Amino acid sequence: MVEPTSAGEQLDFALIDENTPQLKVVKANALIEAHYELTAKEHKLLLLGIARIAKDQQQFYEQVFSVPEVARLLGVPVTSAYAELDRISSGLMKKQVEIRNQETGEFVKYQWVTKAYCKKGDFGFRLSEDLKPYLLGLVGSYTMYELSHILPMSSGYAIRLYELLKQHGTFGSRVFSLEPELTRGKNWEDFALVMGYDRKSYPRFSNINQRILKPALSQIEIFGEFRNLKVDRVTHGRKTVAIRISWMTIDGLSSLADNPLYKELSGLGVAEKVIRDVFSRFAEDRIRRNLVYAKQAHKEKKVDNPAGYFLKAVQSDYGNPQLHLDAPDEDDNPNRDNAVGLGPDHGALYEHGAEHPLRKDCSTDAEFQLLLSAERKRGKPFVSYNEFHDYKLKEKYGTTH
């Protein structure tokens, strides 16, 4: 219901009902990636208002809700609804959102809301007019999701991470930097800034994993549509400097059998469960190039088991002509066995999460690079370090010693 006020302004009485959770939140990607800190209740209140924005809306109106219903959706006891809404709205009005250009250092800061009130059984607030370009008339670069996925979440980090993952689609992965100084030039979002936590409070990956990642991912998997969520660590020496989160969605899993790559892998002899795991861990272009690589190796009779060879190929990305090195799987987190690494010059990301079985037998990164190069050249992996050693001798002297 829309009613005119004495000032000629309009109020959008967006009454909450049983259909409210089915509304969709639509935000420009710049706002998804912006830097801000919100509690779970502040974030959900804000998203309730954003979800009520109509597709063809050209201006902001005051969003007015029934106090008992907004209290229910925010998980606030009705008996203390006024006091809680007072506290939540006060916090929201003090918070800012910062949109920053990482390359130039330029930034713009906005207020989320400019007005909030509770009276006569209604609660209302108005979004800042400065946010119009990020919420109205969006075309192209935006992210959309159902409000119902985030309303049950009690972790503000879960809501934030859900949006960041949702931005990247059905079969996706996203890398976040934990140490911006060590990953400079990689164009990875700073995890502390996009998640809104104080880096000094969580100085080690084990802290971040225990207090932020695990609780957030657990709620995302329970209440959202993401499945097969995995976290791979990007290491430099013993230090975790970045994380890669990969996933699939329920829709992606249900429609996976229609994917041409699925059919090719199945025809190659890869089991369904393994195919689903592969799609949850790697991007489709990586799967495709390593499938081609494995089929070619089989065609040239270099391998007898193309399905098994494909799994080794996609893990180490044999099909990539610019394959990077792996790195030792060392970190302070005993709960994860997947790690990827950065070179000694903080160089390229080593894309695969599983460590090569012969990595530990090589004395240096240079020797391991030679091993990978030799495996690509011969079209199949070495079964032991001794086999690699004999191969080098034969290549150098024409015979084994």
N, C-alpha and C positions, 0 to 999 in steps of 0.2 A: 504494500500500500504506500502511495506517495502523497504527502500532504504539504501544501505550501505553508511557509512561515510568514510572519509579518514583514520580514526583510526580503521577501520574494525568493528566498532560498528554498531548496527542497530537501526533505529528509527521506531517505530510503529505509522504510520500515521492513528490514530483512528479517522477518520473524522466523525463528528456528523451529523446524518441525521434523517429522520422521524422515523427510527427504534431504535434510541438510547434509548428513554424512556422505551422500552420493554426489554432492557438488564437486566440481573440479577446480583445483588451484592452477592458475596460469601465471607464470612469471617470466620476464625476460631473462635470458641466460646471464646477462651482466649482473642481475640481482641475485641469481642463484649463486654466483661465484663471489659475491661481495663479501666484505669483512664486517662482522658484527657479532655481538654477544647478546643472546636472549635466553631466558629460562624456558623450560618446556611450556609452561602455561602462557608466558608472554608470546611465544612463537605460535602456539595454537590459537590464541585470541586473534592475533594478527592474521593468521591464515583463514580463520572464520570469515573475517571481513573481506579478504582478497577473493575467497571462493564465491562470494555473493556478487562480484562484479560481472555484469552482463557482457556478452561478447561484443555487442555494438555500442557499449557505453562510452560516452565521450567526456564525461566529467565525474568527479567524485561527489558522492553524497554522504551524509552522516549515516553510518550503519547502526541501526537500532534493534536490539534484541531483548527478548523476555529474560529477565534476571534468572528465574528458576531453570530455564532451558540452557542458557549459556553456562550457568554454574554446573549443570549436569554434564555437559560436553567437555568442560575443562576439568572435571573431577573435583569440584569444589563443593563442600557441604552446603546445602541450601540455608541452613541456620546461620552460617557465617558468610553468605554469598556477598553481601554488600561490603563487608570489611575486606574480603579476599579480592573482589573486583577493584576496590579502591587501591589495594596494594599492587595488584598486577598491572593495572592501567597506569599507575604512577611510575612504576618501573619502565614500562614501555615508552612512556612519554619522555623519559630521560635518556633513552637509548638512541644511538645513532647508527646509521649504516654507511659504510665507506666503500665507494667504487673506485678502484685504483688501477692505473696503468703500470704494470710491473716493469715495462721496458723504459718508460720515461720518468717514472716516479710521480707523475701527476695523479691527483686524487680529488674527489668531490665527496663531501659528507652531507647527509640528509637526516632529518628527523623522520621517524616512522609515522608518528601521529601528531596532530596539532590540537586535538581536543578529545576529552573523554568525560563522561558523566553518568551518574546513576540517579534516577528519580522516577517516582510513580510506577515502580515495578519494571522499568525499562533500563537497559544499559546501552549506551551509545558511544561511538568514537568516530573521528574523521581522520582518514589517511592524509599525509602531507601531499600538497599539490605538486611538489617537486618529483614525486614518484610516478606521475602520470606516464612518462615515456617508457617506464618499465612494467606497467600494469594495464594500460589501456591501448586498444587498437594494435595489438601485437601481430606481427607478420614475420615468419621466418625463424629467427633465432630466439626461441622460447622453449620452456619446459612445462609440461602439463601432467598433473597426477590427481588421483581421487583423494579428497579430503579424508575419507574413511580410513585410509592407510595410516595417517599420522595421529588421528585423535586418540587412539588407545595408548600411544607411546608416552612413557613417563620420563624419558631421557631427552633432554634438549639436544645432546650430541646425536642421538638416533635420528631425530627429525632433520637435523642439519645434514648428516651423512646420507640419509635417504634421498634428499633433494639432489645432492651432488652425484650420486650413483644414477638416479633416475634420468639425469641429463644425458647420460651416455648410452641409453638404449637397452635392447633385449639381451644381446650377448655382448657384454662389455668388460672393460678393465680400465682402471684409472690409477695413475701414479701420483702420490703426494710426497712432497719433500718434508722430512723431519729436521734436516740440517741445510737450510738455504745456502749457507756459505760454501758447503762442500758439494752442492749440486748446482751451483751457479751455471747458467747457460742451458739448463735442461728444460726450461719452460714448464716446470711442474709447480702446481699450486702449493703454497706454504700451508701445511696441514694445520698448524696452530692458528693461523689467521682465518682460514675459511671455516674452521670448526669453532673458533671463538674461545680458545683457552690460553692461559698464561704459560708460555714455554718454560719458564723458570720453575713452575709448579710440577712439571713432568719432564725432568731432564733426561731420563732414560727411556728406551723403547719399552722396557718391561712395565714402567709406570703408565705409559700411554696405552699399552695393550690391556692392562688390567683395569684401569679406571675409565677409559674412553672407548677403545675399539671393541673389546669383548661385549660389554653391556649394550653398546649401540648396535653391533651386528646381530646380537641375539634378538633384540626387539624388532629390527628390520626384517629378519627372517620369519619371525612369528606373525607380525602384523602387516608386512608389506608383501609384494609379489616376487621378491628376490629369493632365489634358491642357489644352492651350491656356492655360497659365498666363501671365497678363499683370500688369504692375505699372504703375500710373498714379500720378504724383506729384501731391500737393496742395501748391500753392505759395502763399507770401505774398511778393510781390515776386519777388526772385531766389532766395529760400530755400525749400527743400523742407521742409515742416512735417509732412507725413503722407504715407502711401502707401496706395493701394487695390490689393489683390491680387484678381484675378478668375480663375475657372477653370471647367472642366467635368470630369466624371469619365468613365471609359471606359463605365460603365453608362449615363450620361446621353447620351453620344454615340451609343451603339448603339440606345438607345430614343428618340432624338430624333424620328425619323420618325413616332412614334405621338403626339407632342404636337400638340394641336389648333392651336396657334399656328404650328407648323412647316407644317402643311397649308395654313393661311391665307396664310402668307408665300409658300409655293411657288405657290399659286394666284394670288397678286398678281404673280408673275414674278420673285421674288427667287431667285437661284441657290443651290443646296444648300451650296456652300462658304461663301457669304456668310451664309447662315442660321446655320451652325455658328459662324461668327465672332461674329455678333450675340449668340447665346446664351451664348458664352463671355465676352462683355464686359458684358452688361447683364442685370439681373434681369427675371424674366418680367412683373412688373407694369408695368415701364417699356416693354418690348416691346409689351405688349398695348395700353396707352393710346396709343402712337404709331402702332400699326397702325390703330387706330380713327381717329386723327387723319388719317392719310394716306388711308384709304379714304373718309372724309368729304370731304376736299379734292378727291379724284378724282370723287366723286359730284356735287359742286357745280361740276365742270369748271374748277376752279382750277389743276389740274396735269394734264399729259398723260402723265407717266411715274410712276405711283403707286409702283412698286418703288424707283426712284431717290429719289423724294421721301421714302419711308419711311426710307431709310438716313440722309438728312439730318435727318429728324425725330427718329429715335431717338438719333442722335449728340448733338443739341442739346436733346433732350427737349422738342420743341415741344408735345407732348400734355400736358405738366405746366403747369397754370394758374399755378403759382408758380415758373416757370422762373427759374433763377439766371443770373448773368452768367458769362462765361468770363473767363480771366485770361491774361496773357502767358505764353508757354511759355519761361521763362528758368530755367536751373539750371546747376549745375556738372557735370552728367552728360551728356556728349555722346552717350551710347549710347541714350538714350530720347527719343522724339519725342512722347510722350503726357504731358500735364500738365493738372492741374486746379488751381483756385486758391481762396484765401480772400479775402474782401473787405477793404478797408482797415481796417474795424473788427473784423477777425478773425471775420467773420460766417459766413454759410451756406456750405456746401460747394457748389462748382460741379460738378454731378454728371457732366458728360460729359468723356470723355478726349480727344476730338479737338478741336483749336482751330478756331473758326469762321474760314473763309477771309478774311472782311473785318475780323476783329478788329484786325489790324495797321494798317488804314487809318483806324480811329477814333482821334481825338485823346484822348478821355477815356473812362472807364468809363461815365459818364452817357450819352455819345453812343452807345456800343455798346449800352447798354440800350434806347435809343430805336430802334436798328436792329432788335434782336430783337423788340421790341414791334410794330414796323411789319411785320416778316415774319410774325408770328403773325396780325396783323390782315388782311393781304392773302392769307394762306394759301400763300405760296411764298417762297423765299429770293430775295434780290437777287443778280444775277449780277456786279455791280460796285458800288463805292462811289458812282460817278457816278449810277447808277440810284437808289440810296438818297437821294442828295442831291436829285435831281429829284423824287422821291416826296415828300420833305419840303416842297419849294417848292410843289408842286402842292396838297398838303394844306393848306398855310398860305394860299396866295394863289389857289388854284383854277386855276392854270396854271403852266407852267414858265417860267423866265427864262433 
